Amino acid sequence: MKYLVVGIAILVVIAAFIVVVKKRKNGIRKHTMLVHLPVGWTEISGQSPRAYKRSEKGSGILQISLFPPSSTAINSGADAELQLERMMEAMSSSELGNRIVLTYDQAKTGIMATALYKNEKQGLFQVWLVCGEVNIFATYTMGSLETVQTEIQEAAKIVKDITLD
């Protein structure tokens, strides 16, 4: 089940990228994503999208991707939440479980919407969408119960502090 949720997250990322690229074939500027990891986190080499985890046994996985900006203006937290909801509805969100929360915050590169899902088989799954000059889409799939609370907090900070070069 864990791999199903990760697979679904990857499909959402690919589908969103295809839609945005088709709408914006010209004028896409390349960016480098600078991810600031707290002590104990490492990048999993050779992964696409980029993936990170804590060095502890049972760690969950944080995946992060960049996309061109939204085709509609994102001027508020409510706009960012709506954009994230639309992305998640484009996939089978029933596989993710019940959404527990949908909220927004300010990140370094734009307005950040986040949703947290709970699935009886898988556990917690969190998604973030940071809307700015470039959209940042991130997912966190929990590992063990012992690490999930700390990892969700740290993953949120990682996503919030991403900068672009």
Backbone as a ProteinNet text record, in pm:
[ID]
protein_1_A
[PRIMARY]
MKYLVVGIAILVVIAAFIVVVKKRKNGIRKHTMLVHLPVGWTEISGQSPRAYKRSEKGSGILQISLFPPSSTAINSGADAELQLERMMEAMSSSELGNRIVLTYDQAKTGIMATALYKNEKQGLFQVWLVCGEVNIFATYTMGSLETVQTEIQEAAKIVKDITLD
[TERTIARY]
82.6	0	87	200	289.2	338.9	374.8	426.2	316.6	190.6	78.9	63.5	69.7	55.3	171.3	293.7	409.3	394.2	348.7	326.3	221.8	114.3	9.7	65.8	145.6	205.9	293.5	370	455.5	370.8	260.9	172.1	109.2	72.1	16.2	119.5	241.2	348.5	368.1	372.8	393	275.4	152.1	33.5	28.5	57.3	55.8	160.7	277.7	384.8	343.7	285.2	243.1	140	42	-61.1	-1.1	85.2	144	236.6	317	409.2	332.7	224	144.1	89.2	51.5	-2.2	106.3	230	338.5	461.4	445.3	555.5	674.3	648	756.4	779.8	900.8	931.2	954.7	974.8	1001.4	1148.5	1170.8	1306.6	1348	1467.9	1515.6	1557.3	1527.6	1564.3	1636.6	1720.1	1783.2	1716.9	1674.5	1610.2	1716.8	1720.1	1813.2	1734.6	1759.5	1687.4	1778.4	1730.3	1807	1761.2	1844.6	1807.5	1854.7	1768.2	1812.3	1908.2	1976.5	2069.6	1992.3	2052.9	1992.2	1917.5	1893	1825.5	1929.8	1902	1990	1906.7	1968.7	1902.3	1925.4	1823.3	1835.1	1883	2003.8	2063	1990.7	1989.1	1933.5	1782.2	1712.4	1566.2	1508.9	1401.4	1327	1178.9	1105.4	1150.2	1252.2	1317.8	1418.4	1353.1	1424.5	1368.7	1467.1	1410.7	1489.5	1430.9	1515.8	1469.7	1566.7	1519.2	1605.9	1689.7	1801.6	1890.8	1842.4	1739.1	1685	1614.7	1617.5	1542.8	1393.3	1320.4	1176.3	1136.8	1230.4	1201.9	1105.7	1021.9	935.2	1013	944.4	1008.7	944.2	1027.8	985	1031.1	936.7	970.3	935.2	1022.6	1004.3	1030.5	940.9	954.1	926	981.5	953.8	866.7	775.7	688.3	676.1	641.1	613.3	499.3	487.5	382.7	243.1	146.4	7	-41.2	-136.3	-191.9	-290.3	-340.1	-427.2	-349.3	-381.9	-311.2	-338.1	-233.3	-243.6	-209.2	-312.5	-293.1	-321.4	-369.7	-405.7	-389.3	-397.1	-392	-508.2	-625.2	-742.1	-718.8	-653.9	-621.4	-526.2	-425.9	-328.7	-396	-483.1	-556.4	-641.4	-710.4	-793.7	-708.8	-593.1	-502.9	-457.3	-421.8	-380	-496.5	-614.7	-733	-757.4	-746.3	-766.5	-664	-538.8	-435.2	-466.8	-509.9	-536.3	-663	-761.5	-882.3	-854.6	-749.1	-713.9	-666.5	-634.8	-596.7	-701.3	-690	-784.2	-752.1	-805.5	-773.8	-830.6	-923.9	-975.1	-863.6	-763.8	-649.4	-565.4	-572.3	-495.2	-561.7	-690.7	-765.3	-843.4	-876.5	-955	-864.2	-903.9	-826.2	-860	-755.2	-770.8	-766.7	-677.5	-660.2	-620.9	-661.8	-618	-595.8	-474.5	-441.8	-333.7	-294	-187.9	-98.7	17.9	117.9	203	291.3	384.2	517	567.3	699.1	794.5	922.7	1021.1	995.7	937.4	919.8	775.7	682.6	543.7	447.5	320.1	216.3	216.2	214.2	223.3	91.8	28.8	-89.4	-43.9	-111.2	-78	-204.4	-202.5	-313	-254.6	-321.8	-280.1	-391.4	-352.9	-447.6	-413.6	-517.2	-495.7	-565.2	-487.7	-536.4	-519.7	-621.7	-616	-502.9	-471.4	-366	-228.7	-219.7	-91	-48.4	-142.1	-107.6	-122.3	-26.3	-33.1	41.2	-18.2	39.5	12.8	118.3	102.7	153.7	84.9	126.3	136	228.4	246	251.8	200.2	214.9	253.4	373.4	419.1	404.2	318.9	287.5	368.4	447.4	530	575	689.8	746.7	761.2	791.5	795.7	715.1	635	561	647.8	639.5	709.1	601.4	610.9	515.8	593.2	545.8	615.4	515.6	561.8	481	564.8	498.5	563.1	478.7	541.3	477.2	542.2	460.2	515.2	584.1	681.1	746.7	685.7	757.8	710.1	633.1	553.7	480.9	575.6	690.9	787	848	856.1	923	829.1	703.3	614.6	592.1	570.2	541.6	658.6	776.8	895.7	919.6	906.3	933.4	836.5	709.7	613	649.9	686.7	726.1	851.8	951	1074.7	1053.1	970.3	941.8	873.2	779.9	712.1	812	904.8	1007.5	1099	1134.9	1218.7	1150	1023.5	948.7	934.6	902	883	1010.8	1127.4	1255.1	1327.1	1267.5	1330.9	1350.3	1465.4	1491.4	1524.5	1514.5	1541.1	1655.4	1736.2	1849.9	1829.2
-119.2	0	125.5	121	236.4	272.1	169.8	194.6	245.8	205.4	255.2	405.8	450.4	593.6	671.5	619.5	685.9	689.4	579.3	574	673.9	686.9	784.3	925.7	952.6	1085.8	1117.5	1021	1043.3	1069.1	994.8	1016.4	1155.6	1203	1338.2	1440.6	1422.9	1515.3	1516.3	1400.8	1391.8	1453	1420.9	1475.2	1627	1679.6	1825.2	1891.3	1829.8	1884.6	1887.8	1780.4	1773.7	1881.1	1898.6	2000	2139.6	2170.4	2304.2	2328.1	2228.5	2245.8	2266.4	2193.9	2212	2354.2	2410.5	2546.2	2650.9	2617.7	2715.7	2659.8	2625.7	2564.7	2658.7	2784.6	2881.1	2963	3007.5	3101.7	3039.6	2910.8	2849.8	2869.8	2936.5	2961.7	2850.6	2802.3	2695.6	2753.9	2678.6	2717.3	2601.6	2634.8	2535	2544.1	2430	2425.1	2402	2489.6	2476.3	2429.9	2306.4	2245.3	2247.3	2308.9	2323.2	2214.7	2112.7	1998.5	2015.5	1979.9	1980.8	1864.9	1870.7	1764.4	1632.4	1529.6	1397.4	1362.1	1459.6	1434.2	1421.2	1334.9	1318.2	1302.1	1336.2	1313.9	1169.4	1108.3	972.7	989	944.8	969.9	893.1	954.8	891.1	887.1	963.5	962	1077.9	1052	1156.5	1128.5	1218.2	1346.8	1329.6	1442.5	1438.8	1389.7	1303.3	1242.1	1255.6	1269.6	1291.8	1207.1	1171.7	1100.4	1124	1094.8	1099.6	972.8	978.5	863.2	754.1	782.9	684.1	570	453.9	339.4	371.9	336.7	360.1	498.6	573.5	709.2	708.7	812.3	832.2	898.3	926.1	983.1	1117.3	1217.8	1349	1360.6	1385.3	1403.1	1545.5	1608.9	1748.4	1765	1838.6	1866.7	2013.7	2063.3	2198.9	2192.7	2291.6	2302.4	2447.9	2471.6	2609.9	2666.6	2799.1	2860.2	2822.7	2837.3	2808.1	2898.2	2847.3	2927	3031.4	3011.7	3110.4	3181	3304.8	3384.3	3329.2	3318.3	3275.7	3397.9	3464.2	3588.7	3576.5	3459.7	3444.6	3298.6	3277.2	3141.2	3057.6	3118.8	3046.6	3003.3	3088.9	3051.9	2932.3	2933	2823.5	2694	2702.9	2584.9	2526.4	2613.7	2568.5	2500.3	2557.3	2497.9	2359.2	2344.7	2215	2116.1	2160.9	2073.4	2021.3	2108.6	2066.6	1962.2	1983.2	1884.5	1749.3	1751.2	1625.6	1558.4	1636.6	1580	1516.4	1562.5	1507.7	1363.2	1322	1183.1	1118.5	994.5	921.5	947.9	1055.7	1091	990	904.1	801.3	704.2	688.8	604.1	666.5	797.6	865.9	856.9	835.1	830.2	958.1	986	1104.2	1223.3	1336.4	1457.9	1507.6	1531.6	1577.7	1729.4	1789.2	1934.3	1986.7	2108	2184.5	2325.9	2375.6	2507.5	2572.3	2693	2761.5	2838.8	2877.8	2953.2	3026.6	3109.9	3177.9	3104	3070	3008.3	3113.1	3079	3174.3	3212.8	3120.8	3149.2	3175.1	3177.3	3205.5	3153.5	3151.7	3103.9	2951.3	2889.3	2743.7	2686.2	2601.7	2527.6	2388	2331.3	2195.5	2119	1990	1901.7	1776.5	1728.8	1607.9	1504.6	1383.6	1273.7	1161.6	1087.4	969.7	850.9	744.3	621.4	511.4	431	326	227.4	197.3	100.6	165.3	283.8	348.6	439.6	509.4	607.5	748.8	835.7	976.3	1004	1091.3	1134.2	1283.8	1363.9	1508.2	1560.5	1662.4	1726.4	1876.4	1939.2	2083.7	2134.2	2253.5	2323.6	2467	2505.4	2642.9	2711.8	2814.4	2885.1	3013.5	3025.4	3143.7	3152	3211.5	3220.9	3081	2986.3	2843.5	2773.7	2674.3	2598.8	2485.8	2466.7	2357.4	2262.5	2135.8	2034.4	1930.3	1900.5	1805.8	1710.3	1588.8	1488.7	1424.3	1386.1	1311.4	1188.2	1072.4	946.1	895.3	871.2	833.8	698.5	686	558.3	498.1	502.1	442.7	543.6	490.8	577	654.5	597.3	660.7	787.5	795.4	909.8	1009.3	973	1052.9	1195	1214.1	1348.1	1443	1399.9	1482.7	1506.8	1402	1414.5	1508.2	1504	1594.6	1739.6	1767.7	1904.1	1946.6	1858.3	1891.6	1901.7	1813.1	1818.3	1949.2	1994.6	2121.8	2236.9	2235.4	2341.1	2333.3	2212.1	2196.3	2259.3	2225.3	2277.8	2429.1	2477.4	2621	2701.3	2641.4	2712.5	2690.8	2618.8	2599.4	2735.9	2754.2	2874.9	2834.3	2929.1	2905.2	2994	2939	3013.7	3029.5
0	0	0	75	80.8	-58.7	-136.1	-270.4	-362.2	-336.3	-415.5	-396.4	-270.7	-242.6	-303.8	-291.2	-351.2	-503.3	-560.5	-705.5	-750.4	-674.5	-706.4	-699.1	-597.2	-583.7	-703.5	-748.7	-865.7	-989.1	-1005.6	-1120.6	-1118	-998.5	-986.2	-1030.8	-986.7	-1023.1	-1173.9	-1235.5	-1380.5	-1455	-1412.6	-1478.9	-1467.8	-1350.4	-1331.7	-1419.8	-1428.7	-1510.7	-1658.2	-1707.3	-1847.8	-1877.6	-1790.3	-1811.7	-1816.9	-1722.5	-1716.1	-1834.6	-1871.1	-1982.9	-2113.4	-2132.8	-2254.4	-2263.1	-2147.9	-2145.9	-2163.1	-2127	-2129.3	-2201.1	-2328.1	-2403	-2416	-2431.4	-2451.1	-2325.1	-2308.1	-2201.3	-2065.2	-2056.2	-1926.2	-1891.7	-1780.7	-1733.6	-1638.5	-1652.7	-1564.1	-1430.2	-1325	-1189.1	-1122.4	-1028.6	-944.6	-808	-757.5	-628	-521.1	-422	-310.1	-188.2	-147.1	-36	86.6	192.2	315.6	413.3	432.4	515.9	659.4	754.3	894.1	919.9	1030.4	1068.7	1073.8	1016.5	1017.4	889.7	801.9	674.3	564.1	466.2	350.8	224.9	112.3	-16.2	-57.6	-112	-164.9	-308.7	-337	-469	-578.6	-697	-815.1	-821.7	-739	-737.9	-818.6	-887.5	-957.2	-936.2	-870.2	-819.1	-705.7	-674.4	-568.7	-440.1	-367.4	-247.3	-131.8	-11.4	109.1	221.7	316.9	435	549.3	668.1	784.8	786.9	854.5	857.6	952.9	1032.6	1126.4	1054.6	1117	1065.8	1072.5	969	966.4	919.7	865.7	820	702.3	696.2	581.3	468.4	358.4	239.6	205.1	181.1	132.6	-12.4	-104.3	-245.4	-285.5	-365.4	-404.2	-552.9	-620.3	-763.4	-791.1	-900.2	-947.9	-1072.5	-1084.1	-1200.6	-1241.8	-1366.2	-1407.3	-1322.7	-1318.4	-1236.3	-1285.4	-1196.2	-1228.9	-1340.8	-1418.2	-1527.1	-1474.3	-1352.1	-1289.3	-1178.6	-1156.1	-1054.9	-915.2	-836.8	-696.6	-612.5	-561	-486.7	-337.9	-295.5	-154.6	-113.2	15.8	67.1	15	5.8	-46.8	-191.1	-271.5	-410.7	-413.9	-326.9	-321.9	-277	-177.5	-132.2	-244.7	-319.3	-431	-538	-567.5	-667.1	-622.1	-494.6	-442.7	-445.5	-406.4	-410.9	-551.7	-650.1	-789.7	-832.3	-791.2	-824.7	-762.1	-637	-567.7	-620.4	-663.6	-721.6	-857.3	-924.8	-1055.6	-1043.3	-924.1	-901.2	-812.6	-791.2	-707.3	-561	-506.9	-368.8	-269.7	-314	-223.5	-183.5	-269.2	-236.1	-124	-111.6	-8.3	128	129.2	253.9	275.2	399	433.7	456	397.9	422.7	562.9	640.9	778.4	784.6	704.9	710.5	573.2	545.7	428.5	479.2	463.2	516.8	431	468.1	394	490.2	435	509.6	406.7	451.1	361	362.5	244.6	230.5	173.9	165.9	114	-30.8	-109.9	-253	-293.3	-198.5	-233.7	-128.6	-165.4	-74.7	-78.9	38.5	48.7	102.1	21.2	66.3	105.8	205.4	247.5	283.4	256.3	292.5	356.3	459	529.1	515.8	475.6	456.5	553.4	593.9	678.3	613.6	599.5	539.4	643.2	663.5	766.3	741.8	617.4	587.3	584	523.7	501	615.2	672.4	774.5	719.9	749.4	711.1	580.7	501.7	374.3	365	346.4	341	207.9	156.1	31	52.6	-20.3	-17.5	-160.3	-182.4	-308.3	-275.3	-316	-296.5	-430.7	-435	-558.9	-565.8	-669.6	-688.3	-831.8	-853.6	-988.3	-1048.2	-962.7	-995.8	-887.4	-924.1	-823.8	-770.3	-640.3	-573.7	-523.3	-563.1	-518.4	-438	-318.1	-231.7	-167.9	-143.7	-74.7	34.9	141.5	248.8	275.8	268.6	302.5	430	531.2	662	658.3	747.1	771.3	896.8	1006.1	1131.2	1216.1	1307.4	1401.4	1491.1	1518.1	1607.9	1548.1	1415.5	1353.1	1286.9	1266	1181.6	1232.9	1360.8	1412.3	1388.5	1423.3	1402.6	1253.9	1174.2	1030.5	959.7	995.2	931.7	962.5	1086.8	1123.4	1047.8	1042.9	973.2	822.8	766.1	622.3	585.9	668	642.8	642.5	735.1	739.7	617.5	575.7	456.7	335.7	315.2	200.2	210.1	328.3	350.4	322.2	350.1	337	204.3	110.9	-20.3	-86.5	-146.8	-224	-367.1	-458.1	-599.3	-645.8	-730.2	-785.9	-934.8
[MASK]
+++++++++++++++++++++++++++++++++++++++++++++++++++++++++++++++++++++++++++++++++++++++++++++++++++++++++++++++++++++++++++++++++++++++++++++++++++++++++++++++++++++

